[in-house]
Amino acid sequence: MYQAAFNPADISQNLLVENDDSGGNRQFGLAYELYAMIKYFLVVTTYYPATMGVFSIIAYGSGVVNFIV
């Protein structure tokens, strides 16, 4: 997950958190405290090229959470 912007030419720039298999069953999982009025970018990729699948995003907190796709 990135803060402020995602730069595909430099994937370490603005990187806040990354994960591979901590969700169990070869799944990823992220837990990170987000703050109001800051843009975050979630970039999800697969281990193998040209692989597609379903994933879920769950966000909760004391305020409203808006997703822009």
PyMOL Python script that loads the backbone (N, CA, C, O; Angstrom):
from pymol import cmd

cmd.read_pdbstr("""\
ATOM      1  N   MET A   1       0.851  -1.152   0.000  1.00  0.00           N
ATOM      2  CA  MET A   1       0.000   0.000   0.000  1.00  0.00           C
ATOM      3  C   MET A   1       0.907   1.227   0.000  1.00  0.00           C
ATOM      4  O   MET A   1       1.966   1.246   0.626  1.00  0.00           O
ATOM      5  N   TYR A   2       0.462   2.232  -0.710  1.00  0.00           N
ATOM      6  CA  TYR A   2       1.245   3.444  -0.896  1.00  0.00           C
ATOM      7  C   TYR A   2       0.486   4.656  -0.372  1.00  0.00           C
ATOM      8  O   TYR A   2      -0.745   4.667  -0.353  1.00  0.00           O
ATOM      9  N   GLN A   3       1.217   5.664   0.046  1.00  0.00           N
ATOM     10  CA  GLN A   3       0.627   6.927   0.486  1.00  0.00           C
ATOM     11  C   GLN A   3       0.974   8.011  -0.522  1.00  0.00           C
ATOM     12  O   GLN A   3       2.116   8.113  -0.970  1.00  0.00           O
ATOM     13  N   ALA A   4       0.000   8.804  -0.870  1.00  0.00           N
ATOM     14  CA  ALA A   4       0.144   9.981  -1.738  1.00  0.00           C
ATOM     15  C   ALA A   4       0.176   9.640  -3.227  1.00  0.00           C
ATOM     16  O   ALA A   4      -0.508  10.301  -4.009  1.00  0.00           O
ATOM     17  N   ALA A   5       0.939   8.641  -3.645  1.00  0.00           N
ATOM     18  CA  ALA A   5       1.025   8.298  -5.065  1.00  0.00           C
ATOM     19  C   ALA A   5       1.675   6.932  -5.234  1.00  0.00           C
ATOM     20  O   ALA A   5       2.382   6.453  -4.347  1.00  0.00           O
ATOM     21  N   PHE A   6       1.429   6.317  -6.377  1.00  0.00           N
ATOM     22  CA  PHE A   6       2.086   5.072  -6.753  1.00  0.00           C
ATOM     23  C   PHE A   6       2.879   5.328  -8.025  1.00  0.00           C
ATOM     24  O   PHE A   6       2.331   5.801  -9.021  1.00  0.00           O
ATOM     25  N   ASN A   7       4.163   5.015  -7.991  1.00  0.00           N
ATOM     26  CA  ASN A   7       5.055   5.204  -9.128  1.00  0.00           C
ATOM     27  C   ASN A   7       5.540   3.838  -9.593  1.00  0.00           C
ATOM     28  O   ASN A   7       6.416   3.255  -8.953  1.00  0.00           O
ATOM     29  N   PRO A   8       4.990   3.301 -10.705  1.00  0.00           N
ATOM     30  CA  PRO A   8       5.411   1.969 -11.153  1.00  0.00           C
ATOM     31  C   PRO A   8       6.880   1.894 -11.567  1.00  0.00           C
ATOM     32  O   PRO A   8       7.440   0.801 -11.644  1.00  0.00           O
ATOM     33  N   ALA A   9       7.506   3.029 -11.833  1.00  0.00           N
ATOM     34  CA  ALA A   9       8.935   3.037 -12.177  1.00  0.00           C
ATOM     35  C   ALA A   9       9.821   2.911 -10.940  1.00  0.00           C
ATOM     36  O   ALA A   9      10.998   2.567 -11.050  1.00  0.00           O
ATOM     37  N   ASP A  10       9.258   3.190  -9.761  1.00  0.00           N
ATOM     38  CA  ASP A  10      10.002   3.072  -8.499  1.00  0.00           C
ATOM     39  C   ASP A  10       9.034   2.575  -7.435  1.00  0.00           C
ATOM     40  O   ASP A  10       8.440   3.371  -6.708  1.00  0.00           O
ATOM     41  N   ILE A  11       8.876   1.257  -7.344  1.00  0.00           N
ATOM     42  CA  ILE A  11       7.854   0.688  -6.463  1.00  0.00           C
ATOM     43  C   ILE A  11       8.172   0.854  -4.982  1.00  0.00           C
ATOM     44  O   ILE A  11       7.309   0.597  -4.143  1.00  0.00           O
ATOM     45  N   SER A  12       9.372   1.271  -4.641  1.00  0.00           N
ATOM     46  CA  SER A  12       9.687   1.511  -3.226  1.00  0.00           C
ATOM     47  C   SER A  12       9.298   2.924  -2.779  1.00  0.00           C
ATOM     48  O   SER A  12       9.205   3.190  -1.581  1.00  0.00           O
ATOM     49  N   GLN A  13       9.074   3.817  -3.727  1.00  0.00           N
ATOM     50  CA  GLN A  13       8.713   5.196  -3.401  1.00  0.00           C
ATOM     51  C   GLN A  13       7.304   5.239  -2.807  1.00  0.00           C
ATOM     52  O   GLN A  13       6.370   4.697  -3.398  1.00  0.00           O
ATOM     53  N   ASN A  14       7.148   5.863  -1.669  1.00  0.00           N
ATOM     54  CA  ASN A  14       5.870   6.021  -0.956  1.00  0.00           C
ATOM     55  C   ASN A  14       5.289   4.716  -0.422  1.00  0.00           C
ATOM     56  O   ASN A  14       4.125   4.686  -0.023  1.00  0.00           O
ATOM     57  N   LEU A  15       6.065   3.643  -0.406  1.00  0.00           N
ATOM     58  CA  LEU A  15       5.570   2.356   0.079  1.00  0.00           C
ATOM     59  C   LEU A  15       5.397   2.392   1.591  1.00  0.00           C
ATOM     60  O   LEU A  15       6.317   2.755   2.325  1.00  0.00           O
ATOM     61  N   LEU A  16       4.209   2.012   2.047  1.00  0.00           N
ATOM     62  CA  LEU A  16       3.929   1.965   3.484  1.00  0.00           C
ATOM     63  C   LEU A  16       3.998   0.550   4.025  1.00  0.00           C
ATOM     64  O   LEU A  16       4.618   0.305   5.060  1.00  0.00           O
ATOM     65  N   VAL A  17       3.360  -0.384   3.325  1.00  0.00           N
ATOM     66  CA  VAL A  17       3.299  -1.759   3.804  1.00  0.00           C
ATOM     67  C   VAL A  17       3.140  -2.690   2.607  1.00  0.00           C
ATOM     68  O   VAL A  17       2.481  -2.359   1.622  1.00  0.00           O
ATOM     69  N   GLU A  18       3.764  -3.868   2.721  1.00  0.00           N
ATOM     70  CA  GLU A  18       3.639  -4.885   1.685  1.00  0.00           C
ATOM     71  C   GLU A  18       3.523  -6.243   2.359  1.00  0.00           C
ATOM     72  O   GLU A  18       3.896  -6.398   3.521  1.00  0.00           O
ATOM     73  N   ASN A  19       3.006  -7.227   1.630  1.00  0.00           N
ATOM     74  CA  ASN A  19       2.836  -8.543   2.222  1.00  0.00           C
ATOM     75  C   ASN A  19       2.741  -9.587   1.132  1.00  0.00           C
ATOM     76  O   ASN A  19       2.351  -9.290   0.002  1.00  0.00           O
ATOM     77  N   ASP A  20       3.099 -10.812   1.477  1.00  0.00           N
ATOM     78  CA  ASP A  20       3.038 -11.910   0.520  1.00  0.00           C
ATOM     79  C   ASP A  20       2.097 -12.996   1.022  1.00  0.00           C
ATOM     80  O   ASP A  20       1.034 -13.200   0.436  1.00  0.00           O
ATOM     81  N   ASP A  21       2.455 -13.689   2.081  1.00  0.00           N
ATOM     82  CA  ASP A  21       1.684 -14.868   2.479  1.00  0.00           C
ATOM     83  C   ASP A  21       1.223 -14.872   3.933  1.00  0.00           C
ATOM     84  O   ASP A  21       0.934 -15.950   4.453  1.00  0.00           O
ATOM     85  N   SER A  22       1.139 -13.751   4.611  1.00  0.00           N
ATOM     86  CA  SER A  22       0.812 -13.790   6.036  1.00  0.00           C
ATOM     87  C   SER A  22      -0.657 -14.085   6.322  1.00  0.00           C
ATOM     88  O   SER A  22      -1.017 -14.334   7.473  1.00  0.00           O
ATOM     89  N   GLY A  23      -1.513 -14.063   5.302  1.00  0.00           N
ATOM     90  CA  GLY A  23      -2.937 -14.314   5.503  1.00  0.00           C
ATOM     91  C   GLY A  23      -3.287 -15.786   5.620  1.00  0.00           C
ATOM     92  O   GLY A  23      -4.458 -16.122   5.797  1.00  0.00           O
ATOM     93  N   GLY A  24      -2.313 -16.668   5.528  1.00  0.00           N
ATOM     94  CA  GLY A  24      -2.565 -18.109   5.591  1.00  0.00           C
ATOM     95  C   GLY A  24      -3.053 -18.636   4.252  1.00  0.00           C
ATOM     96  O   GLY A  24      -3.568 -17.872   3.436  1.00  0.00           O
ATOM     97  N   ASN A  25      -2.898 -19.923   4.020  1.00  0.00           N
ATOM     98  CA  ASN A  25      -3.339 -20.588   2.792  1.00  0.00           C
ATOM     99  C   ASN A  25      -2.800 -19.864   1.547  1.00  0.00           C
ATOM    100  O   ASN A  25      -3.500 -19.725   0.544  1.00  0.00           O
ATOM    101  N   ARG A  26      -1.542 -19.408   1.636  1.00  0.00           N
ATOM    102  CA  ARG A  26      -0.865 -18.704   0.540  1.00  0.00           C
ATOM    103  C   ARG A  26      -1.576 -17.416   0.121  1.00  0.00           C
ATOM    104  O   ARG A  26      -1.504 -17.014  -1.040  1.00  0.00           O
ATOM    105  N   GLN A  27      -2.253 -16.780   1.057  1.00  0.00           N
ATOM    106  CA  GLN A  27      -2.962 -15.526   0.807  1.00  0.00           C
ATOM    107  C   GLN A  27      -2.240 -14.387   1.522  1.00  0.00           C
ATOM    108  O   GLN A  27      -1.543 -14.605   2.512  1.00  0.00           O
ATOM    109  N   PHE A  28      -2.415 -13.172   1.009  1.00  0.00           N
ATOM    110  CA  PHE A  28      -1.804 -12.024   1.675  1.00  0.00           C
ATOM    111  C   PHE A  28      -2.799 -11.392   2.640  1.00  0.00           C
ATOM    112  O   PHE A  28      -4.008 -11.585   2.518  1.00  0.00           O
ATOM    113  N   GLY A  29      -2.286 -10.656   3.574  1.00  0.00           N
ATOM    114  CA  GLY A  29      -3.128  -9.915   4.501  1.00  0.00           C
ATOM    115  C   GLY A  29      -2.387  -8.663   4.944  1.00  0.00           C
ATOM    116  O   GLY A  29      -1.183  -8.702   5.199  1.00  0.00           O
ATOM    117  N   LEU A  30      -3.104  -7.561   5.033  1.00  0.00           N
ATOM    118  CA  LEU A  30      -2.501  -6.303   5.465  1.00  0.00           C
ATOM    119  C   LEU A  30      -3.315  -5.730   6.615  1.00  0.00           C
ATOM    120  O   LEU A  30      -4.544  -5.804   6.611  1.00  0.00           O
ATOM    121  N   ALA A  31      -2.644  -5.172   7.577  1.00  0.00           N
ATOM    122  CA  ALA A  31      -3.300  -4.420   8.642  1.00  0.00           C
ATOM    123  C   ALA A  31      -2.477  -3.153   8.830  1.00  0.00           C
ATOM    124  O   ALA A  31      -1.284  -3.211   9.129  1.00  0.00           O
ATOM    125  N   TYR A  32      -3.129  -2.012   8.652  1.00  0.00           N
ATOM    126  CA  TYR A  32      -2.407  -0.746   8.734  1.00  0.00           C
ATOM    127  C   TYR A  32      -3.390   0.331   9.164  1.00  0.00           C
ATOM    128  O   TYR A  32      -4.523   0.371   8.683  1.00  0.00           O
ATOM    129  N   GLU A  33      -2.970   1.186  10.051  1.00  0.00           N
ATOM    130  CA  GLU A  33      -3.832   2.271  10.509  1.00  0.00           C
ATOM    131  C   GLU A  33      -3.778   3.421   9.506  1.00  0.00           C
ATOM    132  O   GLU A  33      -2.708   3.959   9.222  1.00  0.00           O
ATOM    133  N   LEU A  34      -4.947   3.792   8.972  1.00  0.00           N
ATOM    134  CA  LEU A  34      -5.044   4.864   7.993  1.00  0.00           C
ATOM    135  C   LEU A  34      -5.553   6.129   8.670  1.00  0.00           C
ATOM    136  O   LEU A  34      -6.265   6.065   9.671  1.00  0.00           O
ATOM    137  N   TYR A  35      -5.186   7.260   8.122  1.00  0.00           N
ATOM    138  CA  TYR A  35      -5.582   8.542   8.691  1.00  0.00           C
ATOM    139  C   TYR A  35      -6.480   9.304   7.725  1.00  0.00           C
ATOM    140  O   TYR A  35      -6.374   9.147   6.509  1.00  0.00           O
ATOM    141  N   ALA A  36      -7.358  10.123   8.271  1.00  0.00           N
ATOM    142  CA  ALA A  36      -8.299  10.905   7.477  1.00  0.00           C
ATOM    143  C   ALA A  36      -7.570  11.913   6.602  1.00  0.00           C
ATOM    144  O   ALA A  36      -6.498  12.409   6.947  1.00  0.00           O
ATOM    145  N   MET A  37      -8.179  12.197   5.467  1.00  0.00           N
ATOM    146  CA  MET A  37      -7.719  13.231   4.533  1.00  0.00           C
ATOM    147  C   MET A  37      -6.383  12.911   3.866  1.00  0.00           C
ATOM    148  O   MET A  37      -5.721  13.814   3.355  1.00  0.00           O
ATOM    149  N   ILE A  38      -5.983  11.664   3.864  1.00  0.00           N
ATOM    150  CA  ILE A  38      -4.766  11.225   3.181  1.00  0.00           C
ATOM    151  C   ILE A  38      -5.174  10.182   2.151  1.00  0.00           C
ATOM    152  O   ILE A  38      -5.954   9.279   2.455  1.00  0.00           O
ATOM    153  N   LYS A  39      -4.651  10.300   0.933  1.00  0.00           N
ATOM    154  CA  LYS A  39      -4.948   9.323  -0.112  1.00  0.00           C
ATOM    155  C   LYS A  39      -3.987   8.144   0.014  1.00  0.00           C
ATOM    156  O   LYS A  39      -2.781   8.315   0.193  1.00  0.00           O
ATOM    157  N   TYR A  40      -4.555   6.947  -0.086  1.00  0.00           N
ATOM    158  CA  TYR A  40      -3.783   5.713  -0.064  1.00  0.00           C
ATOM    159  C   TYR A  40      -4.076   4.944  -1.341  1.00  0.00           C
ATOM    160  O   TYR A  40      -5.190   5.001  -1.862  1.00  0.00           O
ATOM    161  N   PHE A  41      -3.087   4.230  -1.841  1.00  0.00           N
ATOM    162  CA  PHE A  41      -3.228   3.452  -3.056  1.00  0.00           C
ATOM    163  C   PHE A  41      -2.894   1.997  -2.753  1.00  0.00           C
ATOM    164  O   PHE A  41      -1.793   1.681  -2.301  1.00  0.00           O
ATOM    165  N   LEU A  42      -3.846   1.125  -3.004  1.00  0.00           N
ATOM    166  CA  LEU A  42      -3.627  -0.305  -2.837  1.00  0.00           C
ATOM    167  C   LEU A  42      -3.341  -0.899  -4.205  1.00  0.00           C
ATOM    168  O   LEU A  42      -4.167  -0.799  -5.113  1.00  0.00           O
ATOM    169  N   VAL A  43      -2.187  -1.512  -4.358  1.00  0.00           N
ATOM    170  CA  VAL A  43      -1.791  -2.145  -5.611  1.00  0.00           C
ATOM    171  C   VAL A  43      -1.686  -3.634  -5.342  1.00  0.00           C
ATOM    172  O   VAL A  43      -0.891  -4.065  -4.507  1.00  0.00           O
ATOM    173  N   VAL A  44      -2.488  -4.420  -6.047  1.00  0.00           N
ATOM    174  CA  VAL A  44      -2.518  -5.865  -5.851  1.00  0.00           C
ATOM    175  C   VAL A  44      -2.026  -6.542  -7.121  1.00  0.00           C
ATOM    176  O   VAL A  44      -2.526  -6.273  -8.213  1.00  0.00           O
ATOM    177  N   THR A  45      -1.055  -7.414  -6.972  1.00  0.00           N
ATOM    178  CA  THR A  45      -0.541  -8.191  -8.102  1.00  0.00           C
ATOM    179  C   THR A  45      -0.525  -9.661  -7.718  1.00  0.00           C
ATOM    180  O   THR A  45      -0.670 -10.008  -6.546  1.00  0.00           O
ATOM    181  N   THR A  46      -0.349 -10.522  -8.710  1.00  0.00           N
ATOM    182  CA  THR A  46      -0.275 -11.956  -8.453  1.00  0.00           C
ATOM    183  C   THR A  46       1.175 -12.419  -8.516  1.00  0.00           C
ATOM    184  O   THR A  46       2.039 -11.739  -9.070  1.00  0.00           O
ATOM    185  N   TYR A  47       1.420 -13.577  -7.941  1.00  0.00           N
ATOM    186  CA  TYR A  47       2.773 -14.126  -7.941  1.00  0.00           C
ATOM    187  C   TYR A  47       3.183 -14.534  -9.347  1.00  0.00           C
ATOM    188  O   TYR A  47       4.315 -14.292  -9.765  1.00  0.00           O
ATOM    189  N   TYR A  48       2.261 -15.155 -10.074  1.00  0.00           N
ATOM    190  CA  TYR A  48       2.528 -15.604 -11.441  1.00  0.00           C
ATOM    191  C   TYR A  48       1.894 -14.641 -12.446  1.00  0.00           C
ATOM    192  O   TYR A  48       0.764 -14.202 -12.230  1.00  0.00           O
ATOM    193  N   PRO A  49       2.580 -14.301 -13.528  1.00  0.00           N
ATOM    194  CA  PRO A  49       2.005 -13.410 -14.543  1.00  0.00           C
ATOM    195  C   PRO A  49       0.730 -13.992 -15.153  1.00  0.00           C
ATOM    196  O   PRO A  49       0.553 -15.209 -15.200  1.00  0.00           O
ATOM    197  N   ALA A  50      -0.135 -13.127 -15.610  1.00  0.00           N
ATOM    198  CA  ALA A  50      -1.380 -13.495 -16.311  1.00  0.00           C
ATOM    199  C   ALA A  50      -2.310 -14.350 -15.443  1.00  0.00           C
ATOM    200  O   ALA A  50      -3.105 -15.128 -15.970  1.00  0.00           O
ATOM    201  N   THR A  51      -2.215 -14.210 -14.134  1.00  0.00           N
ATOM    202  CA  THR A  51      -3.092 -14.926 -13.211  1.00  0.00           C
ATOM    203  C   THR A  51      -4.126 -13.944 -12.681  1.00  0.00           C
ATOM    204  O   THR A  51      -3.792 -12.834 -12.267  1.00  0.00           O
ATOM    205  N   MET A  52      -5.384 -14.366 -12.700  1.00  0.00           N
ATOM    206  CA  MET A  52      -6.458 -13.510 -12.205  1.00  0.00           C
ATOM    207  C   MET A  52      -7.215 -14.234 -11.106  1.00  0.00           C
ATOM    208  O   MET A  52      -7.220 -15.464 -11.055  1.00  0.00           O
ATOM    209  N   GLY A  53      -7.844 -13.485 -10.239  1.00  0.00           N
ATOM    210  CA  GLY A  53      -8.617 -14.088  -9.171  1.00  0.00           C
ATOM    211  C   GLY A  53      -9.421 -13.030  -8.437  1.00  0.00           C
ATOM    212  O   GLY A  53      -9.357 -11.844  -8.759  1.00  0.00           O
ATOM    213  N   VAL A  54     -10.161 -13.469  -7.470  1.00  0.00           N
ATOM    214  CA  VAL A  54     -11.036 -12.613  -6.687  1.00  0.00           C
ATOM    215  C   VAL A  54     -10.325 -12.244  -5.389  1.00  0.00           C
ATOM    216  O   VAL A  54      -9.610 -13.067  -4.818  1.00  0.00           O
ATOM    217  N   PHE A  55     -10.517 -11.017  -4.923  1.00  0.00           N
ATOM    218  CA  PHE A  55     -10.015 -10.633  -3.612  1.00  0.00           C
ATOM    219  C   PHE A  55     -10.996  -9.664  -2.981  1.00  0.00           C
ATOM    220  O   PHE A  55     -11.836  -9.076  -3.662  1.00  0.00           O
ATOM    221  N   SER A  56     -10.878  -9.506  -1.679  1.00  0.00           N
ATOM    222  CA  SER A  56     -11.772  -8.625  -0.929  1.00  0.00           C
ATOM    223  C   SER A  56     -10.964  -7.545  -0.226  1.00  0.00           C
ATOM    224  O   SER A  56      -9.815  -7.759   0.160  1.00  0.00           O
ATOM    225  N   ILE A  57     -11.578  -6.393  -0.069  1.00  0.00           N
ATOM    226  CA  ILE A  57     -11.005  -5.308   0.716  1.00  0.00           C
ATOM    227  C   ILE A  57     -11.987  -5.028   1.846  1.00  0.00           C
ATOM    228  O   ILE A  57     -13.159  -4.742   1.602  1.00  0.00           O
ATOM    229  N   ILE A  58     -11.509  -5.109   3.072  1.00  0.00           N
ATOM    230  CA  ILE A  58     -12.351  -4.844   4.238  1.00  0.00           C
ATOM    231  C   ILE A  58     -11.703  -3.697   5.001  1.00  0.00           C
ATOM    232  O   ILE A  58     -10.539  -3.778   5.393  1.00  0.00           O
ATOM    233  N   ALA A  59     -12.461  -2.640   5.206  1.00  0.00           N
ATOM    234  CA  ALA A  59     -11.960  -1.490   5.948  1.00  0.00           C
ATOM    235  C   ALA A  59     -12.994  -1.104   6.994  1.00  0.00           C
ATOM    236  O   ALA A  59     -14.196  -1.104   6.728  1.00  0.00           O
ATOM    237  N   TYR A  60     -12.516  -0.781   8.171  1.00  0.00           N
ATOM    238  CA  TYR A  60     -13.445  -0.382   9.221  1.00  0.00           C
ATOM    239  C   TYR A  60     -12.771   0.632  10.127  1.00  0.00           C
ATOM    240  O   TYR A  60     -11.545   0.716  10.197  1.00  0.00           O
ATOM    241  N   GLY A  61     -13.585   1.383  10.805  1.00  0.00           N
ATOM    242  CA  GLY A  61     -13.066   2.380  11.721  1.00  0.00           C
ATOM    243  C   GLY A  61     -14.175   3.243  12.253  1.00  0.00           C
ATOM    244  O   GLY A  61     -15.353   2.938  12.063  1.00  0.00           O
ATOM    245  N   SER A  62     -13.816   4.313  12.915  1.00  0.00           N
ATOM    246  CA  SER A  62     -14.805   5.167  13.558  1.00  0.00           C
ATOM    247  C   SER A  62     -15.449   6.156  12.591  1.00  0.00           C
ATOM    248  O   SER A  62     -16.447   6.788  12.939  1.00  0.00           O
ATOM    249  N   GLY A  63     -14.905   6.304  11.395  1.00  0.00           N
ATOM    250  CA  GLY A  63     -15.445   7.247  10.411  1.00  0.00           C
ATOM    251  C   GLY A  63     -15.844   6.559   9.133  1.00  0.00           C
ATOM    252  O   GLY A  63     -15.801   5.332   9.036  1.00  0.00           O
ATOM    253  N   VAL A  64     -16.228   7.334   8.166  1.00  0.00           N
ATOM    254  CA  VAL A  64     -16.635   6.830   6.861  1.00  0.00           C
ATOM    255  C   VAL A  64     -15.398   6.476   6.050  1.00  0.00           C
ATOM    256  O   VAL A  64     -14.408   7.207   6.069  1.00  0.00           O
ATOM    257  N   VAL A  65     -15.451   5.358   5.338  1.00  0.00           N
ATOM    258  CA  VAL A  65     -14.372   4.946   4.469  1.00  0.00           C
ATOM    259  C   VAL A  65     -14.913   4.957   3.039  1.00  0.00           C
ATOM    260  O   VAL A  65     -15.912   4.299   2.749  1.00  0.00           O
ATOM    261  N   ASN A  66     -14.264   5.692   2.153  1.00  0.00           N
ATOM    262  CA  ASN A  66     -14.672   5.771   0.750  1.00  0.00           C
ATOM    263  C   ASN A  66     -13.629   5.091  -0.118  1.00  0.00           C
ATOM    264  O   ASN A  66     -12.426   5.286   0.061  1.00  0.00           O
ATOM    265  N   PHE A  67     -14.111   4.286  -1.066  1.00  0.00           N
ATOM    266  CA  PHE A  67     -13.228   3.640  -2.044  1.00  0.00           C
ATOM    267  C   PHE A  67     -13.482   4.253  -3.402  1.00  0.00           C
ATOM    268  O   PHE A  67     -14.635   4.438  -3.790  1.00  0.00           O
ATOM    269  N   ILE A  68     -12.434   4.568  -4.125  1.00  0.00           N
ATOM    270  CA  ILE A  68     -12.534   5.061  -5.492  1.00  0.00           C
ATOM    271  C   ILE A  68     -11.831   4.048  -6.365  1.00  0.00           C
ATOM    272  O   ILE A  68     -10.651   3.758  -6.171  1.00  0.00           O
ATOM    273  N   VAL A  69     -12.553   3.514  -7.321  1.00  0.00           N
ATOM    274  CA  VAL A  69     -11.999   2.472  -8.193  1.00  0.00           C
ATOM    275  C   VAL A  69     -11.659   3.074  -9.525  1.00  0.00           C
ATOM    276  O   VAL A  69     -11.178   2.373 -10.415  1.00  0.00           O
TER     277      VAL A  69
END
""", "prot")
cmd.dss("prot")
cmd.show_as("cartoon", "prot")
cmd.util.cbc("prot")
cmd.orient("prot")
